[in-house]
């Protein structure tokens, strides 16, 4: 049998053990909370950015931005349109931290006006120009010198981005001029504000044929690629990117530009049909 002393000793031990357990629990919760707070702080340290990007980048760049958010906790807000429209908006002081154009011309336009930080400019991606038709179309056409594009169109129109301003339209017009097909088809074009709008005309069956980027065609299951324009028929398709002169957080913008060249991001772009530059 336990003596009164032993019973008293047992009674005095349990409160001490309980107190120690509570103290350890509180300590562990505090450490965990501190670690979580530090982790959150590290994720938000880079900062959020706003990107103005060519419409053809939408699918790929949305996926890259989601990866970036997951990795860093920093949000990337996107604004997509034709490169020409975006450059003009930036010129009018639109709040963009980064500009990604579908050609060098519109990046050069901003550079000449000192509206980008020249030392952050990079050549990010390439692309190919393709002729597309609705997925159910029976049209078969081989792109070559003096090919019968007007005959393939019949009574329909050729969907293109604006040939005087939007890069995809400019590339398309140049390719058709090189192939001797532009003069015959010029009055049969349906020109849109950007390449995705041109793609939509074909996807909806409102145009029997269209000229878009390979990445656009891959993104839309309602169209099929009829043929690809030879690279030598138009200037190289290059997507340059740069931090704008008015960027609110240059460090955050530069960090995202760097991420765009990471193997993870480049794999996303390649999957969406873009060419990786050497």
QUIBELKA-V573777 format. One record per pair of residues at least 24 apart in sequence whose ideal C-beta (glycine too) atoms are under 10 Angstrom apart, sorted by sequence separation. I is the first residue (numbers start at 1). J is the second residue. D is the distance in Angstrom with one decimal. If there is no record, write none. Layout:
# QUIBELKA-V573777
i | j | d
I | J | D
I | J | D
This chain:
# QUIBELKA-V573777
i | j | d
48 | 72 | 9.9
56 | 80 | 8.7
82 | 106 | 9.0
83 | 107 | 8.2
86 | 110 | 9.5
91 | 115 | 6.4
100 | 124 | 6.7
168 | 192 | 9.3
169 | 193 | 9.8
171 | 195 | 9.6
185 | 209 | 9.6
196 | 220 | 8.9
199 | 223 | 6.8
213 | 237 | 7.2
46 | 71 | 9.6
47 | 72 | 9.2
48 | 73 | 9.4
49 | 74 | 7.2
50 | 75 | 9.4
51 | 76 | 5.9
52 | 77 | 9.9
53 | 78 | 6.3
55 | 80 | 4.7
84 | 109 | 8.6
90 | 115 | 5.9
100 | 125 | 8.8
102 | 127 | 7.8
160 | 185 | 9.4
166 | 191 | 8.5
169 | 194 | 8.9
43 | 69 | 9.2
46 | 72 | 5.0
47 | 73 | 9.9
48 | 74 | 5.5
49 | 75 | 8.0
50 | 76 | 7.8
51 | 77 | 7.0
52 | 78 | 8.2
53 | 79 | 7.3
54 | 80 | 7.3
55 | 81 | 5.9
56 | 82 | 9.5
57 | 83 | 10.0
83 | 109 | 9.3
87 | 113 | 9.4
90 | 116 | 8.4
163 | 189 | 7.3
165 | 191 | 9.6
166 | 192 | 8.1
168 | 194 | 7.6
169 | 195 | 7.6
172 | 198 | 8.9
213 | 239 | 10.0
43 | 70 | 9.6
45 | 72 | 8.3
46 | 73 | 7.7
47 | 74 | 5.9
48 | 75 | 4.4
49 | 76 | 5.6
50 | 77 | 4.6
51 | 78 | 5.4
52 | 79 | 5.0
53 | 80 | 5.8
54 | 81 | 7.9
55 | 82 | 6.2
56 | 83 | 9.2
131 | 158 | 8.9
132 | 159 | 8.4
149 | 176 | 7.4
158 | 185 | 5.7
162 | 189 | 9.8
164 | 191 | 8.4
166 | 193 | 7.3
167 | 194 | 9.4
168 | 195 | 3.8
43 | 71 | 8.5
44 | 72 | 8.3
45 | 73 | 8.4
46 | 74 | 4.5
47 | 75 | 9.2
48 | 76 | 7.1
49 | 77 | 7.3
50 | 78 | 7.9
51 | 79 | 7.1
52 | 80 | 8.1
53 | 81 | 8.5
54 | 82 | 7.2
55 | 83 | 8.4
87 | 115 | 8.4
157 | 185 | 9.1
158 | 186 | 9.4
163 | 191 | 6.2
165 | 193 | 9.0
166 | 194 | 5.8
167 | 195 | 7.9
168 | 196 | 9.2
43 | 72 | 5.8
44 | 73 | 5.1
45 | 74 | 8.4
48 | 77 | 7.0
49 | 78 | 9.9
50 | 79 | 7.0
51 | 80 | 9.1
52 | 81 | 7.6
54 | 83 | 4.8
87 | 116 | 9.8
147 | 176 | 9.7
160 | 189 | 5.4
162 | 191 | 5.0
165 | 194 | 9.8
166 | 195 | 6.7
169 | 198 | 7.8
42 | 72 | 8.6
43 | 73 | 2.6
44 | 74 | 6.8
53 | 83 | 8.6
54 | 84 | 9.7
55 | 85 | 9.2
149 | 179 | 8.4
157 | 187 | 9.3
158 | 188 | 5.8
159 | 189 | 7.7
160 | 190 | 7.2
161 | 191 | 6.9
162 | 192 | 6.9
168 | 198 | 7.2
239 | 269 | 9.1
42 | 73 | 7.8
43 | 74 | 7.3
44 | 75 | 9.5
52 | 83 | 9.0
54 | 85 | 9.9
55 | 86 | 9.0
150 | 181 | 7.7
153 | 184 | 9.8
157 | 188 | 5.3
158 | 189 | 4.9
159 | 190 | 5.0
160 | 191 | 5.5
161 | 192 | 5.7
162 | 193 | 6.5
166 | 197 | 9.4
168 | 199 | 9.4
41 | 73 | 9.2
54 | 86 | 7.4
143 | 175 | 8.3
147 | 179 | 6.5
149 | 181 | 4.9
153 | 185 | 7.2
156 | 188 | 7.8
157 | 189 | 6.2
158 | 190 | 6.8
159 | 191 | 8.2
160 | 192 | 7.1
161 | 193 | 7.5
162 | 194 | 7.9
166 | 198 | 8.7
40 | 73 | 7.0
52 | 85 | 9.2
53 | 86 | 7.4
143 | 176 | 9.7
145 | 178 | 8.5
146 | 179 | 6.9
147 | 180 | 8.6
148 | 181 | 8.4
149 | 182 | 9.2
150 | 183 | 10.0
151 | 184 | 9.4
152 | 185 | 9.9
155 | 188 | 9.1
157 | 190 | 4.1
158 | 191 | 9.2
159 | 192 | 6.6
161 | 194 | 5.7
162 | 195 | 9.5
39 | 73 | 8.8
52 | 86 | 4.3
145 | 179 | 5.6
146 | 180 | 4.7
147 | 181 | 6.3
150 | 184 | 4.8
154 | 188 | 9.7
156 | 190 | 8.7
157 | 191 | 9.3
161 | 195 | 4.5
51 | 86 | 9.8
52 | 87 | 8.3
144 | 179 | 7.1
145 | 180 | 6.0
146 | 181 | 6.9
149 | 184 | 7.2
150 | 185 | 5.4
153 | 188 | 5.8
160 | 195 | 8.4
161 | 196 | 8.7
162 | 197 | 9.5
176 | 211 | 8.0
239 | 274 | 7.7
143 | 179 | 7.0
144 | 180 | 9.8
145 | 181 | 8.7
148 | 184 | 8.8
149 | 185 | 5.3
153 | 189 | 9.6
159 | 195 | 9.5
161 | 197 | 7.4
162 | 198 | 9.0
175 | 211 | 7.6
239 | 275 | 9.6
52 | 89 | 6.9
144 | 181 | 9.7
150 | 187 | 9.7
161 | 198 | 5.1
237 | 274 | 9.4
238 | 275 | 9.3
52 | 90 | 6.4
143 | 181 | 8.9
146 | 184 | 9.2
150 | 188 | 6.4
159 | 197 | 8.5
160 | 198 | 5.5
161 | 199 | 9.2
172 | 210 | 9.1
173 | 211 | 8.8
237 | 275 | 7.9
239 | 277 | 9.0
61 | 100 | 7.6
129 | 168 | 7.5
149 | 188 | 8.7
159 | 198 | 4.3
172 | 211 | 3.9
236 | 275 | 9.7
238 | 277 | 7.2
127 | 167 | 9.6
158 | 198 | 9.1
159 | 199 | 7.5
171 | 211 | 8.1
172 | 212 | 8.4
127 | 168 | 8.9
131 | 172 | 9.2
159 | 200 | 8.4
160 | 201 | 9.3
172 | 213 | 9.8
236 | 277 | 9.4
52 | 94 | 7.1
129 | 171 | 5.4
130 | 172 | 10.0
159 | 201 | 4.0
168 | 210 | 9.9
169 | 211 | 7.9
171 | 213 | 8.5
52 | 95 | 9.3
53 | 96 | 9.4
57 | 100 | 6.3
128 | 171 | 9.9
129 | 172 | 6.4
158 | 201 | 9.6
159 | 202 | 5.3
168 | 211 | 7.2
50 | 94 | 9.0
52 | 96 | 4.1
57 | 101 | 9.8
127 | 171 | 9.0
131 | 175 | 9.5
157 | 201 | 8.3
158 | 202 | 9.5
159 | 203 | 9.5
168 | 212 | 6.4
231 | 275 | 9.9
50 | 95 | 6.0
51 | 96 | 7.0
52 | 97 | 8.6
53 | 98 | 7.8
54 | 99 | 9.3
57 | 102 | 7.8
129 | 174 | 9.3
159 | 204 | 9.9
168 | 213 | 6.1
50 | 96 | 5.6
51 | 97 | 6.8
52 | 98 | 7.1
53 | 99 | 7.6
54 | 100 | 6.2
56 | 102 | 5.9
129 | 175 | 6.0
167 | 213 | 9.2
49 | 96 | 9.0
50 | 97 | 5.0
51 | 98 | 4.5
52 | 99 | 5.1
53 | 100 | 4.2
54 | 101 | 5.9
55 | 102 | 8.1
159 | 206 | 7.7
160 | 207 | 9.1
49 | 97 | 4.3
50 | 98 | 7.4
51 | 99 | 7.8
52 | 100 | 7.3
53 | 101 | 8.3
54 | 102 | 3.7
159 | 207 | 3.8
163 | 211 | 9.6
168 | 216 | 8.1
225 | 273 | 10.0
48 | 97 | 8.8
49 | 98 | 6.1
51 | 100 | 6.6
52 | 101 | 9.0
53 | 102 | 8.8
54 | 103 | 8.4
156 | 205 | 9.6
157 | 206 | 8.4
158 | 207 | 6.7
159 | 208 | 8.8
160 | 209 | 9.6
161 | 210 | 9.4
47 | 97 | 9.2
156 | 206 | 8.6
157 | 207 | 5.4
158 | 208 | 8.2
159 | 209 | 7.1
160 | 210 | 6.7
161 | 211 | 8.0
179 | 229 | 8.0
156 | 207 | 6.0
157 | 208 | 7.9
158 | 209 | 5.4
159 | 210 | 3.4
160 | 211 | 5.0
161 | 212 | 7.9
178 | 229 | 8.9
179 | 230 | 8.6
54 | 106 | 8.8
156 | 208 | 3.9
157 | 209 | 8.4
158 | 210 | 6.6
159 | 211 | 7.3
160 | 212 | 8.3
161 | 213 | 9.6
178 | 230 | 8.6
155 | 208 | 8.8
156 | 209 | 7.2
157 | 210 | 9.2
158 | 211 | 6.8
159 | 212 | 8.0
176 | 229 | 8.7
218 | 271 | 8.8
219 | 272 | 6.7
153 | 207 | 8.5
154 | 208 | 6.7
175 | 229 | 4.6
178 | 232 | 7.7
179 | 233 | 6.0
215 | 269 | 8.2
218 | 272 | 6.3
219 | 273 | 7.5
153 | 208 | 5.8
154 | 209 | 9.7
161 | 216 | 10.0
174 | 229 | 9.5
175 | 230 | 8.0
178 | 233 | 4.2
179 | 234 | 9.9
215 | 270 | 9.9
218 | 273 | 3.9
152 | 208 | 7.4
153 | 209 | 5.9
175 | 231 | 9.6
177 | 233 | 8.6
178 | 234 | 7.0
215 | 271 | 9.8
216 | 272 | 9.5
217 | 273 | 7.3
218 | 274 | 9.4
152 | 209 | 6.3
172 | 229 | 8.0
175 | 232 | 9.4
176 | 233 | 8.2
177 | 234 | 9.0
215 | 272 | 5.2
216 | 273 | 8.0
171 | 229 | 8.2
175 | 233 | 4.0
176 | 234 | 9.1
214 | 272 | 9.4
215 | 273 | 3.7
102 | 161 | 9.2
106 | 165 | 8.8
174 | 233 | 7.1
175 | 234 | 4.4
214 | 273 | 4.7
215 | 274 | 5.2
105 | 165 | 9.6
106 | 166 | 9.3
149 | 209 | 7.4
174 | 234 | 4.4
175 | 235 | 9.6
213 | 273 | 7.6
214 | 274 | 8.0
215 | 275 | 9.1
106 | 167 | 7.2
172 | 233 | 9.7
173 | 234 | 8.7
174 | 235 | 6.6
213 | 274 | 8.4
214 | 275 | 8.3
105 | 167 | 7.3
149 | 211 | 9.8
171 | 233 | 8.9
172 | 234 | 7.7
103 | 166 | 9.1
104 | 167 | 9.1
171 | 234 | 4.6
102 | 166 | 7.8
103 | 167 | 3.8
170 | 234 | 8.4
171 | 235 | 6.8
60 | 125 | 8.5
102 | 167 | 3.9
103 | 168 | 8.8
105 | 170 | 7.8
137 | 202 | 8.9
170 | 235 | 8.3
171 | 236 | 9.4
101 | 167 | 7.1
102 | 168 | 6.5
129 | 195 | 10.0
132 | 198 | 9.3
171 | 237 | 6.2
57 | 124 | 9.1
103 | 170 | 7.1
132 | 199 | 7.3
134 | 201 | 10.0
135 | 202 | 9.4
57 | 125 | 8.2
102 | 170 | 9.4
103 | 171 | 7.6
127 | 195 | 10.0
134 | 202 | 6.0
135 | 203 | 8.3
137 | 205 | 8.7
141 | 209 | 7.9
167 | 235 | 9.5
56 | 125 | 9.8
102 | 171 | 8.6
133 | 202 | 6.6
134 | 203 | 7.0
136 | 205 | 8.2
139 | 208 | 6.6
168 | 237 | 8.6
57 | 127 | 9.6
132 | 202 | 5.4
134 | 204 | 8.3
135 | 205 | 9.6
139 | 209 | 6.8
167 | 237 | 7.7
54 | 125 | 10.0
56 | 127 | 7.1
131 | 202 | 9.8
132 | 203 | 8.7
134 | 205 | 5.1
137 | 208 | 6.7
167 | 238 | 9.6
133 | 205 | 9.7
134 | 206 | 9.3
137 | 209 | 8.2
167 | 239 | 9.0
54 | 127 | 9.8
134 | 207 | 8.6
133 | 207 | 8.9
134 | 208 | 7.3
152 | 226 | 8.4
132 | 207 | 9.4
133 | 208 | 6.3
134 | 209 | 9.0
133 | 209 | 5.4
134 | 210 | 9.4
84 | 161 | 9.4
85 | 162 | 9.5
88 | 165 | 9.2
132 | 209 | 7.0
133 | 210 | 7.7
83 | 161 | 9.7
84 | 162 | 7.5
87 | 165 | 9.6
131 | 209 | 6.1
132 | 210 | 5.1
82 | 161 | 6.6
131 | 210 | 7.4
132 | 211 | 7.6
82 | 162 | 6.9
84 | 164 | 8.8
85 | 165 | 8.0
130 | 210 | 9.1
131 | 211 | 6.0
132 | 212 | 5.8
147 | 227 | 8.9
84 | 165 | 3.9
85 | 166 | 8.2
130 | 211 | 7.4
131 | 212 | 8.5
132 | 213 | 9.8
83 | 165 | 8.4
84 | 166 | 5.7
129 | 211 | 6.4
130 | 212 | 6.3
132 | 214 | 9.5
82 | 165 | 6.8
83 | 166 | 6.7
84 | 167 | 7.8
129 | 212 | 7.7
130 | 213 | 7.1
143 | 226 | 8.1
144 | 227 | 9.0
82 | 166 | 4.2
83 | 167 | 5.3
129 | 213 | 6.4
130 | 214 | 5.1
132 | 216 | 7.9
133 | 217 | 10.0
142 | 226 | 8.8
143 | 227 | 4.5
81 | 166 | 9.3
82 | 167 | 7.7
83 | 168 | 9.0
84 | 169 | 9.4
127 | 212 | 9.7
128 | 213 | 6.9
129 | 214 | 7.4
130 | 215 | 9.4
132 | 217 | 5.0
135 | 220 | 8.7
139 | 224 | 9.2
141 | 226 | 5.3
142 | 227 | 5.9
143 | 228 | 7.1
82 | 168 | 8.3
84 | 170 | 9.3
127 | 213 | 4.6
128 | 214 | 4.1
130 | 216 | 8.2
131 | 217 | 9.2
135 | 221 | 6.7
136 | 222 | 8.7
137 | 223 | 8.7
140 | 226 | 7.1
141 | 227 | 6.2
143 | 229 | 5.7
144 | 230 | 8.7
82 | 169 | 8.5
83 | 170 | 9.8
126 | 213 | 10.0
127 | 214 | 6.0
128 | 215 | 8.4
129 | 216 | 10.0
130 | 217 | 5.3
135 | 222 | 5.3
136 | 223 | 9.9
137 | 224 | 7.0
139 | 226 | 6.1
140 | 227 | 8.8
143 | 230 | 7.2
126 | 214 | 9.9
127 | 215 | 5.7
130 | 218 | 9.4
132 | 220 | 8.1
134 | 222 | 6.6
135 | 223 | 5.8
136 | 224 | 8.6
145 | 233 | 9.5
127 | 216 | 8.8
128 | 217 | 9.3
134 | 223 | 6.2
135 | 224 | 5.0
137 | 226 | 8.0
125 | 215 | 8.8
132 | 222 | 9.8
133 | 223 | 6.7
134 | 224 | 7.5
143 | 233 | 8.2
132 | 223 | 4.5
133 | 224 | 6.0
102 | 194 | 9.2
132 | 224 | 6.6
133 | 225 | 8.4
102 | 195 | 7.6
130 | 223 | 9.4
132 | 225 | 5.8
133 | 226 | 5.2
130 | 224 | 9.8
131 | 225 | 7.3
132 | 226 | 6.3
133 | 227 | 10.0
130 | 225 | 4.9
131 | 226 | 4.5
132 | 227 | 9.4
130 | 226 | 7.5
131 | 227 | 5.2
128 | 225 | 9.6
130 | 227 | 7.1
131 | 228 | 7.6
130 | 228 | 5.0
131 | 229 | 7.1
129 | 228 | 7.2
130 | 229 | 6.8
128 | 228 | 5.6
129 | 229 | 4.3
128 | 229 | 7.4
129 | 230 | 9.2
128 | 230 | 9.6
129 | 231 | 8.6
128 | 231 | 7.4
129 | 233 | 8.0
56 | 161 | 9.2
126 | 231 | 9.5
129 | 234 | 6.3
55 | 161 | 8.5
128 | 234 | 10.0
85 | 193 | 7.1
86 | 194 | 9.6
129 | 237 | 6.8
84 | 193 | 9.2
85 | 194 | 7.4
127 | 236 | 9.5
128 | 237 | 7.0
56 | 166 | 9.9
82 | 192 | 8.8
84 | 194 | 8.8
126 | 236 | 6.9
127 | 237 | 4.4
55 | 166 | 8.6
56 | 167 | 8.5
82 | 193 | 5.8
83 | 194 | 8.4
102 | 213 | 7.9
126 | 237 | 5.6
127 | 238 | 8.5
54 | 166 | 8.8
55 | 167 | 10.0
56 | 168 | 6.8
81 | 193 | 7.5
82 | 194 | 3.9
83 | 195 | 9.6
125 | 237 | 8.6
126 | 238 | 5.9
127 | 239 | 7.2
54 | 167 | 7.0
55 | 168 | 8.6
81 | 194 | 5.8
82 | 195 | 7.5
123 | 236 | 9.7
125 | 238 | 7.5
126 | 239 | 7.3
54 | 168 | 8.5
80 | 194 | 7.9
82 | 196 | 9.0
124 | 238 | 8.0
125 | 239 | 4.4
81 | 196 | 9.2
82 | 197 | 8.6
123 | 238 | 5.3
124 | 239 | 4.8
125 | 240 | 9.2
80 | 196 | 7.6
81 | 197 | 9.7
123 | 239 | 7.4
124 | 240 | 6.5
125 | 241 | 8.9
122 | 239 | 9.5
123 | 240 | 5.3
124 | 241 | 4.9
122 | 240 | 6.7
123 | 241 | 8.2
124 | 242 | 9.8
121 | 240 | 6.0
122 | 241 | 5.6
121 | 241 | 7.3
122 | 242 | 7.2
120 | 241 | 8.2
121 | 242 | 4.1
122 | 243 | 10.0
120 | 242 | 5.1
121 | 243 | 8.4
119 | 242 | 9.0
120 | 243 | 4.1
116 | 240 | 9.3
118 | 242 | 7.5
119 | 243 | 8.8
120 | 244 | 9.1
116 | 241 | 9.4
117 | 242 | 6.4
118 | 243 | 9.7
116 | 242 | 4.2
117 | 243 | 4.6
115 | 242 | 9.3
116 | 243 | 6.8
117 | 244 | 7.2
118 | 245 | 9.3
120 | 247 | 8.9
116 | 244 | 5.6
117 | 245 | 6.0
111 | 240 | 9.4
115 | 244 | 6.3
116 | 245 | 6.0
117 | 246 | 9.8
105 | 235 | 9.2
115 | 245 | 5.1
116 | 246 | 9.5
117 | 247 | 7.4
120 | 250 | 8.1
104 | 235 | 8.4
107 | 238 | 9.3
111 | 242 | 7.8
114 | 245 | 6.1
115 | 246 | 7.4
116 | 247 | 9.2
103 | 235 | 7.7
104 | 236 | 8.9
107 | 239 | 9.2
108 | 240 | 8.8
110 | 242 | 7.8
113 | 245 | 8.9
103 | 236 | 9.3
104 | 237 | 9.9
107 | 240 | 4.4
117 | 250 | 7.1
120 | 253 | 7.6
124 | 257 | 8.6
103 | 237 | 7.3
104 | 238 | 6.0
106 | 240 | 8.8
107 | 241 | 8.1
110 | 244 | 7.7
111 | 245 | 9.8
120 | 254 | 5.9
102 | 237 | 7.3
103 | 238 | 6.9
104 | 239 | 9.2
105 | 240 | 9.9
107 | 242 | 6.4
110 | 245 | 8.4
119 | 254 | 9.5
122 | 257 | 6.5
125 | 260 | 8.7
102 | 238 | 8.6
103 | 239 | 7.9
104 | 240 | 5.8
117 | 253 | 8.6
121 | 257 | 9.1
122 | 258 | 9.0
124 | 260 | 5.9
125 | 261 | 9.8
55 | 192 | 9.8
59 | 196 | 9.7
101 | 238 | 9.0
102 | 239 | 5.8
103 | 240 | 8.0
117 | 254 | 8.5
120 | 257 | 6.0
124 | 261 | 7.2
55 | 193 | 8.7
56 | 194 | 8.0
58 | 196 | 6.8
101 | 239 | 6.6
102 | 240 | 9.1
120 | 258 | 9.5
122 | 260 | 7.8
123 | 261 | 9.9
55 | 194 | 4.1
56 | 195 | 5.1
57 | 196 | 9.8
100 | 239 | 6.0
101 | 240 | 5.7
122 | 261 | 6.8
54 | 194 | 7.9
55 | 195 | 5.8
56 | 196 | 6.8
100 | 240 | 7.3
101 | 241 | 7.7
117 | 257 | 9.9
125 | 265 | 10.0
54 | 195 | 7.9
55 | 196 | 4.3
99 | 240 | 8.6
100 | 241 | 4.2
101 | 242 | 8.7
124 | 265 | 9.3
125 | 266 | 8.3
54 | 196 | 9.4
55 | 197 | 7.7
99 | 241 | 7.0
100 | 242 | 8.2
124 | 266 | 9.1
127 | 269 | 9.7
55 | 198 | 9.6
56 | 199 | 8.8
98 | 241 | 6.3
99 | 242 | 5.9
126 | 269 | 9.7
130 | 273 | 9.4
55 | 199 | 9.1
98 | 242 | 7.1
99 | 243 | 8.3
125 | 269 | 5.6
98 | 243 | 5.8
99 | 244 | 5.8
124 | 269 | 8.1
125 | 270 | 9.0
127 | 272 | 10.0
128 | 273 | 8.0
97 | 243 | 6.6
98 | 244 | 6.6
127 | 273 | 7.5
128 | 274 | 9.1
96 | 243 | 9.5
97 | 244 | 6.1
125 | 272 | 9.7
127 | 274 | 5.6
128 | 275 | 6.8
96 | 244 | 5.2
99 | 247 | 9.8
126 | 274 | 6.7
127 | 275 | 6.0
95 | 244 | 9.1
97 | 246 | 8.2
98 | 247 | 7.3
125 | 274 | 4.5
126 | 275 | 3.4
94 | 244 | 9.2
96 | 246 | 7.5
97 | 247 | 4.2
124 | 274 | 8.7
125 | 275 | 6.5
126 | 276 | 7.3
95 | 246 | 7.5
96 | 247 | 7.8
97 | 248 | 6.4
125 | 276 | 7.0
126 | 277 | 5.5
94 | 246 | 8.8
95 | 247 | 9.2
96 | 248 | 9.9
97 | 249 | 6.8
124 | 276 | 9.4
125 | 277 | 6.6
126 | 278 | 9.4
93 | 246 | 6.9
95 | 248 | 7.5
97 | 250 | 8.2
124 | 277 | 7.4
90 | 244 | 6.1
98 | 252 | 9.6
123 | 277 | 5.7
60 | 215 | 6.8
90 | 245 | 9.0
97 | 252 | 7.2
98 | 253 | 5.2
122 | 277 | 9.5
56 | 212 | 7.7
57 | 213 | 9.6
59 | 215 | 7.6
83 | 239 | 9.1
90 | 246 | 7.8
97 | 253 | 4.2
98 | 254 | 9.1
56 | 213 | 5.0
58 | 215 | 9.5
59 | 216 | 8.8
83 | 240 | 9.8
96 | 253 | 9.3
97 | 254 | 9.5
100 | 257 | 9.1
55 | 213 | 9.8
56 | 214 | 9.6
57 | 215 | 8.0
58 | 216 | 9.2
60 | 218 | 9.8
98 | 256 | 6.5
54 | 213 | 9.3
56 | 215 | 5.8
57 | 216 | 10.0
59 | 218 | 8.5
60 | 219 | 8.4
97 | 256 | 8.1
98 | 257 | 6.4
56 | 216 | 5.5
59 | 219 | 4.7
97 | 257 | 9.6
100 | 260 | 8.1
55 | 216 | 8.6
58 | 219 | 7.8
59 | 220 | 9.4
98 | 260 | 8.9
56 | 219 | 8.7
74 | 249 | 9.7
76 | 252 | 9.5
76 | 253 | 9.9
74 | 252 | 6.6
72 | 252 | 9.4
76 | 256 | 6.2
56 | 237 | 9.6
74 | 255 | 7.8
57 | 239 | 7.1
74 | 256 | 7.6
56 | 239 | 8.4
72 | 255 | 7.7
76 | 259 | 9.2
57 | 241 | 9.7
72 | 256 | 8.8
54 | 239 | 6.7
74 | 259 | 9.5
53 | 239 | 8.7
54 | 241 | 9.9
68 | 255 | 8.9
72 | 259 | 8.1
53 | 241 | 8.2
68 | 256 | 6.5
71 | 259 | 8.0
51 | 241 | 8.6
65 | 256 | 8.5
68 | 259 | 5.6
71 | 262 | 9.5
52 | 244 | 8.1
64 | 256 | 9.0
67 | 259 | 8.3
68 | 260 | 9.0
51 | 244 | 9.9
71 | 264 | 8.2
49 | 243 | 9.0
50 | 244 | 9.3
65 | 259 | 9.5
68 | 262 | 9.4
64 | 259 | 7.5
65 | 260 | 10.0
67 | 262 | 9.1
64 | 260 | 6.8
68 | 264 | 9.1
50 | 247 | 8.8
67 | 264 | 6.1
68 | 265 | 8.0
49 | 247 | 7.8
50 | 248 | 8.4
64 | 262 | 9.1
67 | 265 | 7.0
49 | 248 | 8.5
50 | 249 | 9.9
61 | 260 | 8.5
48 | 248 | 9.4
49 | 249 | 6.8
64 | 264 | 8.1
65 | 265 | 9.6
67 | 267 | 9.7
47 | 248 | 8.5
48 | 249 | 7.8
49 | 250 | 9.9
64 | 265 | 4.8
67 | 268 | 7.0
47 | 249 | 4.5
49 | 251 | 9.9
51 | 253 | 8.5
63 | 265 | 8.9
64 | 266 | 9.2
66 | 268 | 9.4
46 | 249 | 8.5
47 | 250 | 9.7
49 | 252 | 5.1
50 | 253 | 8.8
64 | 267 | 9.6
65 | 268 | 9.9
47 | 251 | 6.9
48 | 252 | 6.8
49 | 253 | 5.1
61 | 265 | 9.1
64 | 268 | 5.1
46 | 251 | 7.5
47 | 252 | 3.3
48 | 253 | 10.0
49 | 254 | 9.5
51 | 256 | 7.3
60 | 265 | 8.7
63 | 268 | 5.0
64 | 269 | 7.4
45 | 251 | 9.4
46 | 252 | 5.2
47 | 253 | 8.4
49 | 255 | 8.2
51 | 257 | 9.5
62 | 268 | 9.5
63 | 269 | 9.0
45 | 252 | 9.1
46 | 253 | 9.8
49 | 256 | 5.3
61 | 268 | 8.5
46 | 254 | 9.8
47 | 255 | 7.9
48 | 256 | 9.5
49 | 257 | 9.2
60 | 268 | 5.5
61 | 269 | 8.4
63 | 271 | 8.4
64 | 272 | 9.5
46 | 255 | 5.1
47 | 256 | 9.3
51 | 260 | 9.5
59 | 268 | 9.2
60 | 269 | 5.0
63 | 272 | 7.6
45 | 255 | 9.7
46 | 256 | 8.0
59 | 269 | 9.9
60 | 270 | 8.9
62 | 272 | 9.9
60 | 271 | 7.7
61 | 272 | 9.0
57 | 269 | 8.5
59 | 271 | 9.6
60 | 272 | 3.8
46 | 259 | 9.4
59 | 272 | 5.4
60 | 273 | 8.2
58 | 272 | 9.4
59 | 273 | 9.1
60 | 274 | 6.4
57 | 272 | 8.7
56 | 272 | 9.6
56 | 273 | 9.6
57 | 274 | 8.3
56 | 274 | 8.8
